[in-house]
Amino acid sequence: MSTERAGILLVDDMEDNLTALEAVLASLNEPLIRARSGEEAMKAVLRQPVALVLLDIRMPGMDGFETAAHIKRLDQTRDVPIIFLTGADDDSGYAFRGYATGAADYVTKPFDPWVLRAKVGVFLDLYRKGREVERLRAEVQELKRRVDERT
């Protein structure tokens, strides 16, 4: 199984929230990439592959819903799972809108650190398994090509 390290993009306009997310996720030993806005998040996902995006909904400028829509619109990032993070007192329609935008999950703040870490761990595992399937598919295609050349 591949041990490829998978970046986790943390998107929040509040420094304290980013610091809290880093503290919760540090034990996963994966690169944690920070973005303070939707615009920064878009640059980050285009610069490097990410396994998962943790995305705050309420941000100035491009909010989380708009950011998610842009991420899902691009071929190279459309399959990246997004977990929306939002305050518990936010509009109850946010969850529906989040899932409709393509979110894989929706977590309210304050969140349980153990639950969030477990959810992120599942998505990292899925990412690694997907990379392994791609690697094996390429190997099979190469073997098939070699067999075809001999016949």
C-alpha positions as CSV (number, residue, x, y, z in Angstrom):
1,M,0.0,0.0,0.0
2,S,1.2,3.5,-0.9
3,T,2.5,5.7,2.0
4,E,2.1,8.8,-0.1
5,R,1.6,11.9,2.1
6,A,-1.6,13.7,1.4
7,G,-2.1,17.4,1.9
8,I,-5.1,18.6,3.9
9,L,-6.2,22.1,3.0
10,L,-7.5,24.1,6.0
11,V,-9.5,27.2,4.9
12,D,-10.7,29.7,7.5
13,D,-10.4,33.5,7.7
14,M,-9.8,33.3,11.5
15,E,-6.3,32.6,12.6
16,D,-7.5,31.0,15.9
17,N,-9.6,28.5,14.0
18,L,-6.7,27.5,11.7
19,T,-4.4,27.1,14.8
20,A,-7.1,24.9,16.4
21,L,-7.5,22.7,13.3
22,E,-3.7,22.3,13.1
23,A,-3.6,21.2,16.7
24,V,-6.3,18.6,16.2
25,L,-4.9,17.2,13.0
26,A,-1.1,17.4,13.7
27,S,-1.1,13.8,15.0
28,L,-2.1,12.5,11.5
29,N,1.4,13.5,10.3
30,E,0.2,14.8,7.0
31,P,1.0,18.2,5.4
32,L,-1.4,20.9,6.6
33,I,-1.9,23.7,4.1
34,R,-3.4,27.0,5.3
35,A,-5.6,29.3,3.4
36,R,-7.2,32.5,4.9
37,S,-9.7,33.0,2.0
38,G,-11.5,31.3,-0.8
39,E,-9.1,32.9,-3.2
40,E,-6.1,31.5,-1.4
41,A,-7.8,28.1,-1.2
42,M,-8.2,28.1,-5.0
43,K,-4.5,28.9,-5.5
44,A,-3.5,26.1,-3.1
45,V,-5.6,23.3,-4.7
46,L,-4.1,24.3,-8.1
47,R,-0.5,24.3,-6.8
48,Q,-0.5,20.9,-5.1
49,P,-2.6,17.8,-4.8
50,V,-4.8,17.7,-1.7
51,A,-6.6,14.7,-0.2
52,L,-9.2,16.8,1.6
53,V,-10.4,20.3,2.1
54,L,-11.8,21.6,5.5
55,L,-13.7,24.7,4.5
56,D,-15.3,27.4,6.7
57,I,-18.5,28.6,5.2
58,R,-18.6,32.2,6.5
59,M,-15.7,34.1,5.1
60,P,-15.4,37.6,3.6
61,G,-15.2,37.8,-0.1
62,M,-15.6,34.4,-1.6
63,D,-17.5,32.4,1.0
64,G,-17.2,28.6,1.5
65,F,-20.1,27.7,-0.8
66,E,-18.6,29.7,-3.7
67,T,-15.1,28.3,-3.0
68,A,-16.5,24.7,-3.0
69,A,-18.4,25.4,-6.2
70,H,-15.2,26.5,-7.9
71,I,-13.2,23.5,-6.6
72,K,-15.9,21.1,-7.8
73,R,-16.0,22.8,-11.2
74,L,-12.3,22.1,-12.1
75,D,-11.4,18.7,-13.6
76,Q,-8.2,18.3,-11.4
77,T,-10.1,19.0,-8.2
78,R,-13.7,17.9,-8.7
79,D,-13.1,14.7,-6.8
80,V,-11.5,16.3,-3.8
81,P,-13.8,15.8,-0.8
82,I,-14.8,18.9,1.2
83,I,-15.9,19.0,4.8
84,F,-17.7,22.2,5.6
85,L,-17.1,23.8,9.0
86,T,-19.6,26.3,10.4
87,G,-20.8,27.8,13.7
88,A,-23.5,25.9,15.5
89,D,-25.8,28.9,15.4
90,D,-25.6,29.3,11.6
91,D,-28.6,29.0,9.4
92,S,-30.1,25.5,9.4
93,G,-30.3,25.6,5.6
94,Y,-26.5,25.7,5.4
95,A,-26.2,22.0,5.8
96,F,-28.5,21.4,2.8
97,R,-26.7,24.0,0.8
98,G,-23.4,22.5,1.7
99,Y,-24.3,19.0,0.5
100,A,-26.0,20.5,-2.6
101,T,-22.6,22.2,-3.4
102,G,-20.8,18.9,-3.2
103,A,-19.7,18.6,0.4
104,A,-18.7,15.1,1.6
105,D,-19.5,16.1,5.2
106,Y,-20.7,19.0,7.4
107,V,-19.3,19.7,10.9
108,T,-20.5,22.4,13.3
109,K,-18.1,24.4,15.5
110,P,-17.2,23.9,18.2
111,F,-16.4,20.4,17.0
112,D,-15.3,17.3,18.9
113,P,-11.6,16.9,18.1
114,W,-11.7,13.1,18.2
115,V,-14.7,13.0,15.8
116,L,-13.1,15.4,13.4
117,R,-9.7,13.6,13.4
118,A,-11.5,10.3,12.8
119,K,-13.5,11.7,9.8
120,V,-10.3,13.2,8.3
121,G,-8.6,9.9,8.8
122,V,-11.2,8.1,6.8
123,F,-10.9,10.5,3.9
124,L,-7.1,10.2,4.0
125,D,-7.4,6.4,3.9
126,L,-9.8,6.7,0.9
127,Y,-7.3,9.0,-0.8
128,R,-4.5,6.6,-0.4
129,K,-6.6,3.6,-1.6
130,G,-7.5,5.6,-4.6
131,R,-3.9,6.4,-5.4
132,E,-3.1,2.7,-5.0
133,V,-5.9,1.7,-7.4
134,E,-4.5,4.2,-9.9
135,R,-1.0,2.7,-9.5
136,L,-2.2,-0.8,-10.0
137,R,-4.3,0.1,-13.0
138,A,-1.2,1.7,-14.6
139,E,0.8,-1.5,-13.9
140,V,-1.9,-3.7,-15.5
141,Q,-2.0,-1.4,-18.6
142,E,1.8,-1.6,-18.9
143,L,1.8,-5.4,-18.6
144,K,-1.0,-5.6,-21.2
145,R,0.9,-3.4,-23.5
146,R,4.0,-5.7,-23.2
147,V,1.9,-8.8,-23.9
148,D,0.3,-7.2,-26.9
149,E,3.8,-6.3,-28.3
150,R,4.8,-9.9,-28.1
151,T,1.8,-11.3,-30.0
